[in-house]
Amino acid sequence: MKREDITYMGAGPAALPTDVLAQAAEALQNYEQTGLGIAEHSHRSELATNILNTTKANLAGFLDVPSNYEILMMQGGGSGQFDATVYNIVSAWVEKQRQKILKERGEISEEDLVKELRKKVESELRLDYLVTGSWSLKASQEAIRLLGPEYINIASDARKFNNGKFGKIADESTWTLSPKPSMVYMCDNETVDGVEYPNFPKVLEPSESENDPFVVGDFSSNILSRRIPVQNYSVVFFGAQKNLGCAGVTGIIIRKDLLVSCPPLILRKLGLPVAPAVLDYCVTAKNNSLYNTLPMFDVYLAGQVLKKLLATFPDKVNGQQAEAQRKAEMIYAALDAYPEVFQVVPDKSVRSRMNICFRVIKGGNIDEAEKNFLKGAVERGLTGLKGHRSVGGIRASNYNAIPISGAEKLVAYLKEYAQA
Ligand SMILES: Cc1ncc(COP(=O)(O)O)c(C=O)c1O
């Protein structure tokens, strides 16, 4: 099988541009005529620092990241960030309260300080989760595991509004946010369920009050495909392995005022968890993401993808967004044209542009129809279309590396299958 014969629509790891991979293969053996490959050079060399800083600058440039944000590169994937966000936001929130008490009270013994903090923590520390699919569900479960259910509020569970299944985002008026949430967590694109927020939620728009929650967004499966209102978030994170590069490096865009942490001794006295150093945003920022050995090949690859995107789209992410939209519209239109053959899973209002989830209902026996559909797809070089094992069905992942011609190839097959 040749690479050019395949349109791979797997949900991640995803396909990467062939020219970027060809160049990376060379860099793996001999990076810029240094006689040594990129994975062999020291992560503390000038050459590695240049790669890291260029990748960060290109990411900031492509997404128009405001200057009061810092970019971090970490390991541990999106799942690592389920933990990192909890540890770091709890610590930053407690530190904010600690500073407030110190300012108001001036001299205070550590014992009294801890007593006051404990009261605050018990009455006000609340992490709110908007559960709109399998990944935000998993993040909320991890938060409960780390902190305890008393601190976690599921402000919305989309399944309650859609017959027990994911596929809708409930109206904001139904969300039960805490009175003063410390954090609100959302997943902008739910990879398994094909649900994407059409817009940033109105109720979370910053009010510039000191009570604004820290808003966290998981963009693992739609980063670089849409404009992000970065200033509305405290933290945006994404594993690289879908639109940015290969698995192994995770990007974090963090507002700089969040780069504060509470002394571990105080957190321990409050019974709250202390971040492991490798998941600590402050430690990572202080060391320009080089606290420990960063996988420089992964950073290099992400940098090359960004370089190509910047060269392809003069209006940066807006250009890529328009292309993603065009491809998604084309595929959904083909599915909608044959309602007796295909059934799109999520509600029309929240259809993901990245992960297009549908069922094949032709003939009534769904299992049989989907088996046949997938078999025919593979014969035509369309691979990776099987839905996530937890939900079944078909999922076409329309990431950035899928060219328009790839989307057209899928559309042609959808029509051919429907008309057969
Ligand atoms: C939206 C989203 N968040 C988090 C994750 C978990 O990422 P990882 O496998 O890098 O831990 C995934 C994985 O596919 C994802 O799609």
The ligand as an SDF file (V2000), in Angstrom:
LIG
                    3D

 16 16  0  0  0  0  0  0  0  0999 V2000
  -10.6960   16.0780   23.3570 C   0  0  0  0  0  0  0  0  0  0  0  0
   -9.6700   15.1570   23.9550 C   0  0  0  0  0  0  0  0  0  0  0  0
   -9.1930   15.4170   25.1810 N   0  0  0  0  0  0  0  0  0  0  0  0
   -8.2790   14.6240   25.7640 C   0  0  0  0  0  0  0  0  0  0  0  0
   -7.8000   13.5050   25.1170 C   0  0  0  0  0  0  0  0  0  0  0  0
   -6.8030   12.6390   25.7920 C   0  0  0  0  0  0  0  0  0  0  0  0
   -5.5690   12.8370   25.2050 O   0  0  0  0  0  0  0  0  0  0  0  0
   -4.3140   11.9000   25.4520 P   0  0  0  0  0  0  0  0  0  0  0  0
   -4.5840   10.5990   24.8190 O   0  0  0  0  0  0  0  0  0  0  0  0
   -3.2140   12.6920   24.8230 O   0  0  0  0  0  0  0  0  0  0  0  0
   -4.1350   11.7900   26.9290 O   0  0  0  0  0  0  0  0  0  0  0  0
   -8.2550   13.2110   23.8300 C   0  0  0  0  0  0  0  0  0  0  0  0
   -7.7370   12.0250   23.1150 C   0  0  0  0  0  0  0  0  0  0  0  0
   -8.1310   11.6990   22.0400 O   0  0  0  0  0  0  0  0  0  0  0  0
   -9.2120   14.0560   23.2420 C   0  0  0  0  0  0  0  0  0  0  0  0
   -9.6780   13.8090   22.0080 O   0  0  0  0  0  0  0  0  0  0  0  0
  1  2  1  0
  2  3  1  0
  2 15  2  0
  3  4  2  0
  4  5  1  0
  5  6  1  0
  5 12  2  0
  6  7  1  0
  7  8  1  0
  8  9  2  0
  8 10  1  0
  8 11  1  0
 12 13  1  0
 12 15  1  0
 13 14  2  0
 15 16  1  0
M  END
$$$$
